[in-house]
Amino acid sequence: MRVLLVEDHPPLAEAVRDALHRSGFVVDHAGTAQEADEMAALADYALVLLDLGLPDGDGLRLLPTLSDGGRVPIIVLTARSRLSDRLAGLDTGADDYVVKPVEMPELVARCRAVLRRPGDRSSTTLQIGTLALDTTARSASVNAVPLPLGRRELGVLEHLMRAAGRVAPRRLLEEAIYGFDDEVGPNALEASVSRLRRGLEAAGCKIPIVTVRGVGWMLPREDER
């Protein structure tokens, strides 16, 4: 899943990015409100972590835009601890309000909790036939046998499983697994799909990754095989 981190303190931003990366998230970092606006216009995010004390304005003003009408959950991550500040953040549309300093495992857990809430599109367990993916543990299996996959291959698999029965366009796959700061070669996505396909075949998975030339890839639904 792709996350937008809006945080103007570089050491904290680096710590949050590292923690989220280890948990399988793709993270884009914005250090100002303007950068956050620009990034949100270019990519679709599953979650936003939002600092309020930004150098070019109050992060609260970004909440309505970044939440996209409530479609994208927002976790406020700020040093403002007064009750009035917490109420203002939640009343403006934040899904959670975290006061700094925060332990990274707790922050990652809060991200997962927000993404699990009813009505969100991000179920934590996906399954097609014998193929299963636990998006919280970032682990896949075939016939309950662990399937060793890299972070990007897991990202491709999650996106394909969520779109089962439909073509996942190349652009959307790239947005899901690569951040703006990632160095991506012209054939990087094809390489990730190829590694995923080989891993599934080696594990005895009978679910094919179908290439739709010029468009993208897809997994058939269980009832279509």
Residue pairs with C-beta under 8 A, 6 or more apart in sequence:
1 24
1 25
1 26
1 46
1 47
1 115
1 122
1 135
1 155
1 158
1 176
2 25
2 26
2 27
2 28
2 43
2 44
2 45
2 46
2 175
2 176
2 177
2 179
3 20
3 25
3 26
3 27
3 28
3 45
3 46
3 47
3 48
3 49
3 111
4 27
4 28
4 30
4 36
4 39
4 40
4 43
4 45
4 47
4 48
4 49
4 66
5 13
5 16
5 17
5 20
5 27
5 28
5 29
5 30
5 48
5 49
6 30
6 31
6 33
6 35
6 36
6 48
6 49
6 50
6 51
6 54
6 59
6 62
6 66
7 13
7 16
7 29
7 30
7 31
7 49
7 51
7 77
8 31
8 32
8 51
8 53
8 54
8 55
9 51
10 31
12 100
13 29
13 31
15 104
16 27
16 49
16 77
16 104
16 107
17 27
17 29
18 104
19 104
19 105
19 107
19 108
20 27
20 108
20 111
21 27
21 151
23 108
23 111
23 112
23 138
24 135
24 138
24 151
24 154
24 155
25 111
26 155
26 176
26 177
26 178
26 179
26 182
27 179
28 39
28 43
28 45
28 179
28 180
28 181
29 181
30 36
30 38
30 39
31 54
31 55
32 54
32 55
32 56
33 54
33 56
33 57
33 59
33 61
33 62
34 56
36 50
36 54
36 62
36 66
37 62
37 65
39 180
40 48
40 65
40 66
42 180
43 175
43 180
44 172
44 175
45 66
45 72
46 72
46 73
46 115
46 122
47 72
47 73
47 74
47 75
47 111
47 114
47 115
48 66
48 67
48 72
48 73
48 74
48 75
49 75
49 77
49 107
49 111
50 59
50 62
50 63
50 66
50 74
50 75
50 76
50 77
50 78
50 94
51 59
51 76
51 77
51 78
52 58
52 59
52 60
52 76
52 78
52 80
52 85
52 89
53 59
53 78
53 79
53 80
59 76
59 78
60 88
60 89
60 92
63 74
63 89
63 92
63 93
63 94
64 92
64 93
66 72
66 74
67 73
67 74
67 93
70 93
73 95
73 96
73 114
73 115
73 117
73 120
74 93
74 94
74 95
74 96
75 94
75 95
75 96
75 97
75 98
75 110
75 111
75 114
76 89
76 94
76 96
76 97
76 98
77 98
77 100
77 102
77 107
78 85
78 89
78 97
78 98
78 99
78 100
79 99
79 100
80 86
80 89
80 99
81 99
86 97
86 99
89 97
90 97
95 114
95 117
96 110
96 113
96 114
98 107
98 110
112 124
112 136
114 120
115 122
115 124
116 122
116 124
116 136
121 162
122 135
123 135
124 134
124 135
124 136
125 132
125 133
125 134
125 135
126 132
126 133
126 135
126 158
126 161
126 162
127 133
128 161
128 164
128 207
128 219
128 221
128 222
129 205
129 206
129 207
129 222
129 225
130 142
130 143
130 205
130 206
130 207
131 140
131 141
131 142
131 161
131 200
131 205
131 207
132 140
132 141
132 142
132 144
133 139
133 140
133 154
133 157
133 158
133 161
134 140
135 158
138 151
138 154
139 146
139 147
140 146
140 147
140 149
140 154
140 157
141 147
142 200
142 203
142 204
142 205
143 203
143 204
145 203
147 199
147 200
147 203
147 205
148 199
149 157
149 195
149 196
149 199
150 192
150 195
152 177
152 178
152 192
153 192
153 195
153 196
153 199
155 176
155 177
155 192
156 173
156 176
156 177
156 189
156 192
156 193
156 196
157 196
158 176
159 168
159 172
159 173
159 176
159 177
160 168
160 209
160 217
160 218
160 219
161 219
163 218
163 219
164 218
164 219
164 220
164 221
164 222
165 218
165 219
165 220
165 221
165 224
166 218
167 212
167 215
167 216
167 217
167 218
168 216
168 217
168 218
169 215
169 216
170 189
170 215
170 216
170 217
172 216
173 189
173 216
173 217
174 184
174 189
177 189
177 192
178 184
178 188
193 209
193 217
196 209
197 209
200 207
200 209
206 225
207 219
207 220
207 225
208 219
208 220
209 217
209 218
209 219
210 217
210 218
210 219
210 220
211 217
212 218
